[in-house]
Amino acid sequence: MTDFATDDADQRRRSIGARRNPDTQEAILEAAEALVFEEGIAGFSIEAVAKRARAGKPTIYKWWPGKTALLLDVYHRRKPANVHMDTGSVEGDVLAFLTGVFVHWGDTGAGQVFRFIVAEAQRDETAAASLAEYSAERRLQGSALFERGVARGELARDVDCGLAADVLAGFIWHRLLTGRIERDPDKLRVVARQMVRGLMAPGR
């Protein structure tokens, strides 16, 4: 199974264009992760990360344009790869995604991290750009889930897979931001069925 989180993070790093020392990079990410999950968002800052990692602030800012970009990489380090499983059906894939994301957000503190990232993006242009880049990557990944269904003949050929991915993302973001993370498997099964039913190919 592909570790999409690692692949996406690597792609972002290549796009920055700055050569990174792997040991220093790992020290910064470990320090950032430890701060988030020991001190919470209130204790997280580039200064605190630099001190803990014994790295210079200019080095951190060279590789991450702001703390939101760094937080997104921390978020990726803890995100399970199996939220994007190929179960053999679109409904099964959607259910696996919903279950995995909500467990991750609810059990690890990652939900609070992501809520903070979304809030920062409303007031800071650098944070907004980092979130937009992240969202574009997630849209491609979510689209692939529905593209598999089209390729199998399970979904109608004219389904807009990007739009379907937006609908799926919109649902989980709305639940996170309104404090309604769903954990009941029966209710999630209903959500997955309802989301997919309107996309089915005729006769299925």
ROSE-532547 format. One record per atom (N, C-alpha, C): y, z, x; residue in three letters. Coordinates in steps of 0.1 Angstrom, whole numbers, plus 5000, padded with zeros to 4 digits. Each point is the difference from the previous one (the first is absolute). Example, Ala and Ser with C-alpha at 12.3 -4.5 7.8 and 13.67 -1.06 7.14 Angstrom:
ROSE-532547
494350785132ALA501250004991ALA501250005009ALA501149934996SER501150005009SER501150084992SER
***
This chain:
ROSE-532547
498850005008MET501250004992MET501350005009MET500949914996THR501249995009THR500950124997THR500650055011ASP501050114999ASP501349944998ASP500449974988PHE501349934997PHE501250085005PHE499950134999ALA501250095005ALA500349975014ALA499050005009THR500249975014THR500549865002THR499449904993ASP500449865002ASP501549994996ASP500450064989ASP501449994995ASP501050065010ASP499650125005ALA500950075010ALA500149925012ALA498949945005ASP500149915012ASP500949884998ASP499949944988GLN500849894997GLN501550035000GLN500450124995ARG501450055000ARG500450015014ARG499250065009ARG500450035014ARG500249875007ARG499249904998ARG500249875006ARG501349934996ARG500450034987SER501249934995SER501250075006SER499950125004ILE501250075007ILE500349935013ILE499049955007GLY500249935012GLY500150095013GLY499950134998ALA500150095012ALA498650045005ALA499849985013ARG498850045006ARG499950155000ARG498850054995ARG499950154999ARG499050055010ARG500350115006ASN499050075008ASN499050074990ASN498749975000PRO499150054990PRO499950165000PRO500150065012ASP499950145001ASP501250074994ASP501249945003THR501250064994THR500149984985THR499649884996GLN499949974985GLN499150104993GLN498950025006GLU499050094993GLU500650145000GLU500650045011ALA500650145000ALA501150014989ALA500849904998ILE501150014990ILE499450004986ILE499049924998LEU499450004986LEU499250134997LEU499450055010GLU499350134998GLU501050114998GLU501150005007ALA501050104998ALA500749994986ALA500249884996ALA500649974987ALA499150054989ALA498749965001GLU499050044990GLU499950154999GLU500050075012ALA499850145000ALA501250074993ALA501249955003LEU501250064994LEU500049984985LEU499749884995VAL500049984986VAL499050104993VAL498850015005PHE499050084993PHE500050155004PHE500850045010GLU500250145003GLU501350054994GLU501149935001GLU501350044996GLU500549944987GLU499349894996GLY500549934988GLY501149915004GLY500549934989ILE501149905002ILE501350075006ILE500250124995ALA501250075004ALA500150025015ALA498850025007GLY500050025014GLY499849885008GLY500149884994PHE499849875007PHE501349945004PHE500249975012SER501149935005SER499649935013SER500849895004ILE499749945013ILE500150095011ILE501050094999GLU500250105011GLU498850095002GLU499550054989ALA498850085000ALA498849935005ALA499849874996VAL498949935005VAL500149975015VAL501249975005ALA500249975014ALA499750135008ALA500550114996LYS499750135007LYS498550035001LYS499349984988ARG498650035000ARG499249915008ARG500449875000ALA499249905007ALA500549995015ALA501050075003ARG500649995014ARG500449855003ARG500649944990ALA500549865002ALA501550004997ALA500649905005GLY501449984998GLY500349944986GLY501150054994LYS500449944987LYS500249855001LYS500749955011PRO500149865001PRO498749925000PRO499050065005THR498749935000THR499549994985THR500150114993ILE499650004986ILE500849904992ILE501350005002TYR500849904992TYR499849865004TYR499549985012LYS499749865005LYS498849954992LYS499150084997TRP498749964993TRP500150024985TRP500850094995TRP500150034986TRP501550004997TRP500549924991PRO501550004997PRO500550124994PRO499250094994GLY500450124994GLY498850094997GLY500350114994LYS498950094997LYS499149964989LYS500549914991THR499249954989THR498949915006THR500449915009ALA499049915006ALA498950085008ALA500450115006LEU499150085007LEU499150084990LEU500650044989LEU499250074990LEU499049904994LEU500349884998LEU499149904994LEU498849985009LEU500250005014ASP498950005009ASP499150124999ASP500750124999VAL499250124998VAL499249994987VAL500649954990TYR499349994987TYR498849915001TYR500149895008HIS498949915002HIS498950065008HIS500350095009ARG498950075008ARG499150084991ARG500550054989ARG499250094992ARG499549934987ARG500449874998LYS499649934989LYS498549945001LYS499150034991PRO498649965001PRO500049854998PRO499249935009ALA499849864998ALA499349964988ALA499150094994ASN499249964989ASN500749994987ASN501350015000VAL500749984987VAL500049854997VAL499749915009HIS499949864998HIS498649955001HIS499150054992MET498649965001MET499849884992MET499049925004ASP499549884993ASP498750054993ASP500250044987THR498850054992THR499249894993THR500549885001GLY499449894993GLY500649964987GLY500950084995SER500849974988SER501450055001SER500949934993VAL501450045001VAL500250134993VAL499450034989GLU500150134994GLU499550115009GLU498949985007GLY499550095009GLY500950025012GLY500649895005ASP501050025011ASP501250074996ASP500549984988VAL501250074995VAL499750154998VAL498850034995LEU499750144998LEU499850075013LEU499449935010ALA499950065014ALA501350025006ALA500949914998PHE501450015005PHE500750124994PHE500050014987LEU500750114993LEU499450135004LEU498750015000THR499450135004THR500350045014THR499949905009GLY500350035014GLY501450045003GLY501049934994VAL501450035002VAL500350144994VAL499650024988PHE500450134994PHE499350125007PHE498849985004VAL499450115008VAL500850035013VAL500349895007HIS500850015012HIS501350074998HIS500849954990TRP501350064997TRP499950144995TRP498950034993GLY499950144994GLY499450105010GLY499249965009ASP499250095008ASP500650035014ASP500849905005THR500350015014THR501550035003THR500850004989GLY501550025002GLY500749865002GLY499249905001ALA500649865002ALA500849964988ALA499750054988GLY500849964989GLY501550055002GLY500150125005GLN501450055002GLN500749925011GLN499349965010VAL500649925010VAL500549874995VAL499249944991PHE500449874995PHE501150014990PHE500050114992ARG501150034991ARG501350015008ARG500050065011PHE501250025009PHE500449865005PHE499149925004ILE500349875005ILE500749914990ILE499550014987VAL500649924989VAL501450064998VAL500250135000ALA501350064998ALA501049965011ALA499650005012GLU500849965011GLU500549864999GLU499149914995ALA500349864999ALA501149984990ALA500350094991GLN501049994990GLN501450025006GLN500150075011ARG501350035006ARG500349955014ARG498949955006ASP500249965014ASP499449865002ASP500949915005GLU499649865002GLU498849985009GLU500050075011THR498949995010THR498750054993THR500050114993ALA498850044993ALA499649904989ALA501049944993ALA499649904990ALA499449885007ALA500449965011ALA499449885007ALA498650035004ALA499850135005SER498650045004SER499150004988SER500550054989LEU499150014988LEU499849854995LEU501049925000ALA499849864996ALA498949935008ALA500150025013GLU498949945009GLU498750054996GLU499950134998TYR498750064996TYR499549944987TYR500949994990SER499749954987SER499549865001SER500649925008ALA499649865001ALA498549995006ALA499750095009GLU498750005006GLU499050054989GLU500350104993ARG499150054989ARG499849894989ARG501149934998ARG499949894989ARG498949905004ARG500149965013LEU499049905005LEU498650064999LEU499850135003GLN498750065000GLN499550024985GLN500950034992GLY499750014986GLY499649874994GLY500849905004SER499749864995SER498649965003SER499550035012ALA498749965004ALA498950054991ALA500250124994LEU499150064990LEU499849904989LEU501149954994PHE500049914989PHE499649865004PHE500349965012GLU499649875004GLU498549995001GLU499350115004ARG498650005000ARG499449984986ARG500650064990GLY499649984987GLY500249854995GLY501049945004VAL500249864997VAL499049915006VAL499750035013ALA499049925008ALA498650024994ALA499750114994ARG498750024994ARG499949944986ARG501149964995GLY500149954986GLY500150114990GLY500250125004GLU500150114991GLU501350014993GLU501149955007LEU501350004995LEU500549864997LEU500949984991ALA500549874997ALA500749945012ALA499949875002ARG500449935012ARG501650005001ARG500750024989ASP501450005000ASP500650145002ASP499250105003VAL500550145002VAL500950005012VAL501250064998ASP500950025011ASP499650135007ASP499349995011CYS499450115007CYS501050105006CYS501149945004GLY501150095005GLY500650084989GLY500249944988LEU500550084989LEU499050114995LEU498749965001ALA499050104996ALA500150125010ALA500249975013ALA500150115010ALA501250084997ALA501149944996ASP501250074996ASP499850104989ASP499249954990VAL499750094988VAL499250125005VAL499049985008LEU499250115005LEU500850095008LEU500949955009ALA500850095008ALA501050084991ALA500649934991GLY500950064991GLY499450124993GLY498849994995PHE499350114993PHE499950125009PHE499549985013ILE499750125008ILE501450065005ILE501049915002TRP501350065005TRP500650084988TRP499949954988HIS500650074989HIS499350134998HIS498750005001ARG499250134998ARG500450105011ARG500149955012LEU500450095011LEU501450064998LEU501049914997LEU501450054999LEU500250084988LEU499250004990THR500150084988THR499150125000THR499350025011GLY499150125001GLY498849994992GLY499449884997ARG498949994992ARG498849935007ARG499650055011ILE498949945007ILE498750034992ILE499349894997GLU498950014992GLU498750025008GLU499250104996ARG498750025008ARG498849994991ARG500249994987ASP498849994991ASP499449865001ASP498749995005PRO499449875002PRO499949924987PRO499850064989ASP499949934987ASP501349934996ASP501150085002LYS501349944997LYS500449895010LYS499650015012LEU500349905010LEU499249874997LEU498850024995ARG499149894996ARG500749924988ARG500650074991VAL500749944989VAL501249925005VAL500750065010VAL501249935005VAL499549875007VAL499050015008ALA499549885007ALA499649894990ALA499250044990ARG499649904990ARG501149944993ARG501050084996GLN501249944993GLN500849915009GLN500250035013MET500749925009MET499449865002MET498750005001VAL499249885003VAL499749914988VAL499850064989ARG499549934988ARG500949874997ARG501350025001GLY500949884996GLY500049895011GLY499350035011LEU500049905011LEU498749925000LEU499050044992MET498749945000MET500049864997MET499149925006ALA499749864997ALA499549994985ALA500249904993PRO499549984987PRO498550015000PRO499450074990GLY498650014999GLY499450125007GLY500850075008ARG499450115008ARG500250144992ARG
***
